[in-house]
């Protein structure tokens, strides 16, 4: 682990704990929303200023650009007095970010037994989440959007985990990719339940904690990967 990677982990992992503390003491306060957005902006700035050795790292850095756009509409926008729902733009930002990661990770693609087994697991999870949430969503357009976003998210996570078997990225890099994307997956599934599942909509402090425990470390690990000099075999 190089010095830049140590610095990123030493800064952003403790910040995750700080966010959890503030979220529990001052839930949904503007101060906390400002802090969350600033944290992700600084992570984006770190990602784009790091010297990149490989094309894949440039694609990873590009995903941070879309991340900041997404967070503007999904986090920062809630601090402003706006009566318009801008969340669709945020979802589109994350969709673009995940597409960048799919392009970066989709190397040496080949369906092996291990990859098929993992694909079946993600299909089961995707169908289960979809079936749980759909009865509470009456808007057909919204259902279609969730279906598309969920499919892209699931595919991104699946192909990330499968980098372990493709021997394009080093084993160390593949493990970081798999953990990073899995945390993003957990985060977004948590967000879906916090928005659409009635039992979790009103009192979701514990779910918010899970979301941010997964969110910041997941993207921090991606920034750590951008610093990796031995990314490929």
C-alpha positions in Angstrom: 0.0 0.0 0.0 1.5 3.3 -1.1 1.4 6.6 0.8 -1.6 8.1 -1.1 -3.7 5.0 -0.4 -2.8 5.2 3.3 -3.8 8.9 3.5 -7.1 8.2 1.8 -8.0 5.5 4.1 -6.8 7.4 7.2 -9.0 10.3 6.3 -12.2 8.9 4.9 -12.8 5.8 7.0 -12.8 7.9 10.3 -15.0 10.5 8.5 -17.5 7.7 8.0 -17.7 7.3 11.8 -18.1 11.1 12.1 -21.0 11.0 9.7 -22.7 8.2 11.6 -22.4 10.2 14.9 -23.9 13.4 13.3 -26.6 11.5 11.5 -27.8 10.1 14.8 -27.6 13.4 16.7 -28.8 15.7 14.0 -30.7 13.6 11.5 -31.5 15.3 8.2 -30.1 18.6 9.3 -28.7 20.9 6.6 -25.4 20.9 8.4 -25.0 17.2 8.0 -26.1 17.3 4.4 -23.5 20.0 3.7 -20.8 17.8 5.4 -21.8 14.7 3.4 -21.6 16.6 0.1 -18.3 18.3 0.9 -16.8 14.9 1.8 -17.8 13.4 -1.6 -16.6 16.5 -3.4 -13.2 16.2 -1.7 -13.1 12.5 -2.6 -13.8 13.4 -6.2 -11.0 16.0 -6.2 -8.6 13.5 -4.8 -9.6 11.0 -7.5 -9.0 13.4 -10.4 -5.7 14.8 -9.1 -4.1 11.4 -8.5 -1.7 10.5 -11.3 -3.2 7.6 -13.3 -1.2 4.9 -15.0 -4.0 3.0 -16.7 -7.0 3.8 -18.8 -9.2 1.9 -16.3 -8.2 4.3 -13.6 -9.3 7.2 -15.8 -12.7 5.6 -16.2 -12.9 5.1 -12.4 -12.0 8.8 -12.0 -14.7 9.7 -14.5 -17.3 7.8 -12.4 -16.5 10.2 -9.5 -17.5 13.1 -11.7 -20.9 11.6 -12.1 -21.0 10.8 -8.4 -20.6 14.4 -7.5 -23.4 15.4 -9.9 -25.6 12.7 -8.5 -25.0 13.8 -4.9 -25.8 17.4 -5.8 -29.3 16.4 -6.7 -29.8 13.7 -4.1 -28.0 15.3 -1.1 -27.1 19.0 -1.5 -30.4 19.9 -3.3 -32.3 19.0 0.0 -30.6 22.0 1.7 -32.2 24.4 -0.8 -35.8 25.6 -0.8 -36.9 23.9 -4.0 -40.3 22.5 -4.6 -39.2 20.4 -7.6 -38.1 16.7 -7.2 -34.6 16.6 -8.7 -33.9 13.0 -7.6 -34.2 11.7 -11.2 -31.1 13.6 -12.2 -29.3 12.1 -9.3 -30.3 8.6 -10.2 -29.1 9.3 -13.8 -25.8 10.5 -12.4 -25.3 7.3 -10.5 -26.3 5.3 -13.6 -23.6 7.0 -15.6 -21.1 6.4 -12.9 -21.9 2.7 -12.8 -21.7 2.4 -16.6 -18.2 3.9 -16.4 -17.2 1.2 -13.9 -18.7 -1.5 -16.0 -16.6 -0.4 -19.0 -13.5 -0.4 -16.7 -14.1 -3.8 -15.2 -15.5 -5.6 -18.2 -12.1 -7.0 -19.4 -11.3 -10.6 -20.2 -15.0 -11.3 -20.1 -15.8 -15.0 -20.1 -18.6 -17.0 -18.5 -17.2 -19.6 -16.3 -18.9 -21.8 -13.7 -17.9 -19.4 -10.9 -19.2 -16.4 -12.8 -22.5 -18.1 -13.6 -23.0 -19.1 -10.0 -22.4 -15.5 -8.8 -24.7 -14.2 -11.5 -27.5 -16.5 -10.2 -27.0 -15.1 -6.7 -27.4 -11.5 -7.9 -30.4 -12.4 -10.0 -32.0 -14.0 -6.9 -31.2 -10.9 -4.8 -32.5 -8.5 -7.6 -35.8 -10.4 -8.0 -36.3 -10.6 -4.3 -35.8 -6.8 -3.8 -37.9 -6.0 -6.8 -40.8 -8.2 -5.6 -40.7 -6.7 -2.1 -40.8 -3.1 -3.3 -43.1 -3.3 -6.4 -46.4 -3.6 -4.4 -45.7 -0.2 -2.9 -45.0 1.5 -6.2 -48.0 2.3 -8.4 -46.3 4.4 -11.0 -45.4 2.2 -14.0 -42.7 4.7 -15.2 -41.1 4.6 -11.7 -41.2 0.8 -11.8 -39.4 0.8 -15.2 -36.7 3.2 -13.9 -36.1 1.1 -10.8 -35.9 -2.0 -13.0 -33.3 -0.4 -15.3 -31.2 1.1 -12.5 -31.4 -2.1 -10.5 -30.3 -4.2 -13.5 -27.3 -1.9 -14.2 -26.3 -1.8 -10.5 -26.6 -5.6 -10.2 -24.6 -6.1 -13.4 -21.9 -3.7 -12.3 -21.5 -5.5 -9.0 -21.5 -8.9 -10.6 -18.8 -8.0 -13.2 -16.8 -6.4 -10.4 -16.8 -9.5 -8.2 -16.0 -11.6 -11.3 -12.8 -9.6 -11.9 -11.3 -12.0 -9.3 -11.6 -14.9 -11.9 -10.7 -13.0 -15.1 -6.9 -12.5 -14.4 -6.9 -9.0 -15.9 -6.5 -7.0 -12.7 -4.1 -8.3 -10.0 -5.6 -10.3 -7.2 -5.2 -7.4 -4.8 -6.9 -5.0 -7.2 -9.7 -7.5 -8.0 -10.5 -7.9 -4.3 -10.6 -4.1 -3.8 -12.9 -3.8 -6.8 -15.2 -6.6 -5.5 -15.5 -5.1 -2.0 -15.9 -1.5 -3.3 -18.7 -2.5 -5.7 -20.4 -4.8 -3.1 -20.6 -1.8 -0.7 -22.1 0.3 -3.4 -24.7 -2.4 -4.0 -25.6 -2.6 -0.3 -25.8 1.2 -0.2 -28.2 1.5 -3.1 -30.4 -1.4 -2.0 -30.6 0.4 1.4 -31.6 3.6 -0.3 -34.3 1.8 -2.3 -35.8 0.4 0.9 -35.6 3.8 2.7 -37.5 5.5 -0.1 -40.0 2.9 -1.3 -40.6 0.5 1.6 -43.2 2.0 4.0 -42.0 0.3 7.2 -38.6 2.0 6.7 -39.6 5.4 5.3 -40.4 7.1 8.6 -37.9 5.8 11.1 -34.8 4.8 9.3 -31.8 6.0 11.3 -30.4 2.5 11.5 -30.9 2.1 7.7 -29.3 5.4 7.1 -26.3 4.3 9.1 -26.0 1.2 6.9 -26.2 3.3 3.8 -23.4 5.6 4.8 -21.2 2.8 6.3 -21.4 1.3 2.8 -21.3 4.5 0.7 -18.2 6.4 1.8 -15.9 3.3 2.3 -17.1 1.9 -1.1 -16.1 5.0 -3.0 -13.0 5.5 -0.9 -11.8 2.0 -1.9 -12.4 3.0 -5.5 -10.2 6.1 -5.0 -7.6 3.8 -3.4 -7.7 1.7 -6.5 -7.0 4.8 -8.7 -3.8 5.2 -6.7 -2.7 1.5 -7.3 0.5 1.3 -9.4 0.2 -2.5 -9.8 -3.4 -2.6 -11.1 -3.0 -5.1 -13.9 -1.2 -8.4 -14.4 
